[in-house]
């Protein structure tokens, strides 16, 4: 029996050939969920992320600390993603083979089906990179999807390739959340100092 993510992927792939807006189809059939362990950990004060049930099922997770993620194969360029509204605090930073996700970044777990603990960081990375791309950060969607795949493989996520194929096929439909504002992108250089972190970074 196919997993939920496989069913959604195959269904939407078929429908995308005849329906102009595959996003509407996915939103109609997709039942996003968080595994009980994800919710339980997110309600513990010392954990690295916070569960926000009032916003479930969308954007119901928020980082409590800054996350610094290194991947020797990443090619993100050098940039900062700033909040679109004043005071324009720094949300994300790309530094070549490192991504800095500053405190209080919100995301919604995996795009399809149920998010389990090992999928939290890959989904966070993917959502953060897609958000940066909304402001035209200097890397490709393929790069963001490949970072997601590698993170899934490192954490031994089940169905990693299925999830990767899903975002490759359908990720373009989800570039901008309804009503969302893209970040302001500020290009930097390797010599640019990272923005100060609001709390100790977790890596």
SESEKOL-423449 format. One record per residue (C-alpha): x, y, z. Coordinates in pm, whole numbers, plus 50000, padded with zeros to 5 digits. Example, Ala and Ser with C-alpha at 12.3 -4.5 7.8 and 13.67 -1.06 7.14 Angstrom:
# SESEKOL-423449
512304955050780;513674989450714;
This chain:
# SESEKOL-423449
500005000050000;501425033849903;502225059250174;500045090450192;502795111850039;503075088349741;499325088549687;499165126649695;502175129549465;500835105249203;497335119849218;498465155749180;501005147048910;498195131948704;495775160248769;498425186748699;498285177048333;494695189048303;494115213148593;495645248048571;496145251648945;497535220149102;497945239749425;494165241149468;493915203649414;496625196049670;495085219249927;491745201649878;493105166449938;496155171650159;495725163450527;498815177950693;499545163251034;502275163151296;503255130851466;502365130351839;506085130451929;506575162451729;503735179751914;504875167052254;508485178552206;507325212052074;505425218352396;508525213452612;510185246952700;513765234752651;513275221052301;514715238151991;511315244851837;507885255051961;504515240551866;501855267251809;498485249351793;496555281351722;498155281951376;497765244751298;497965229251046;499895257050869;502965275051004;502495259351346;506185254151428;508675281051533;512385279451612;513305288451969;517005292051892;519135300651592;519995270651375;523325269551189;523325242050927;526455231950734;526475210850418;529745208750225;527815204449899;525495234549941;525975263449701;523775291049840;525825321949765;526015350450017;522885369450121;520545378950403;516765375750405;515155403850604;511625406150738;509575426350486;508265450150754;510285474050976;512535469851166;513555444250898;515205419551133;517375392450979;515485359750933;517925338950728;521485340650600;523145321250321;526905318050355;528095294850079;527855260250233;526085272050549;522555283750622;521745303950933;518105303151040;517575329751304;515365326051607;511545326551564;511425314451204;508085297251142;507415267550917;504815240150871;506655207050855;506515184150555;504445195150256;502415162850245;501135138050500;502425134150855;505635150450979;507715127751205;510665138851425;513445129951178;511745151250912;511675183251120;515075197151024;514855187850651;511425204450631;512725235350812;515675238550573;513445234350270;510845259650386;513555284650478;515245281650138;511955284349952;511095315350153;514445331150065;513805323349699;510595343549715;512835374049751;515095361849468;517955348749679;520765337949441;520305300249428;518005277249233;514925257949341;516795226449239;519505235249491;516895239549766;515305206049679;518705188649671;519595202650014;516295188150138;517095153749992;520575152550145;519235163050486;516555135850464;519185109650378;521485120350663;518575116650906;517445083950748;513965096750670;511655070650522;510445078850174;513185105050119;513245100349741;509465101049716;509395133749910;512185147349689;510355138049368;507215154449507;508935187749572;510715186249237;507425180849056;505155203149264;507345227349459;506925254649199;503215256649285;504065265249646;506625292849604;504515319549771;502015312750052;498625329449998;498805364850136;502465361250227;505055388450168;508455379050026;511515387950231;513905415950142;517145401050011;520415418550086;523435404949900;526555400050111;530095386450062;532275360550238;533835389650429;530455401250567;530085392850934;526995372051019;524195390951191;524235387751573;522255358051700;519525364851953;520415333452148;523035306152146;522995288251813;522055251651790;523685230651519;
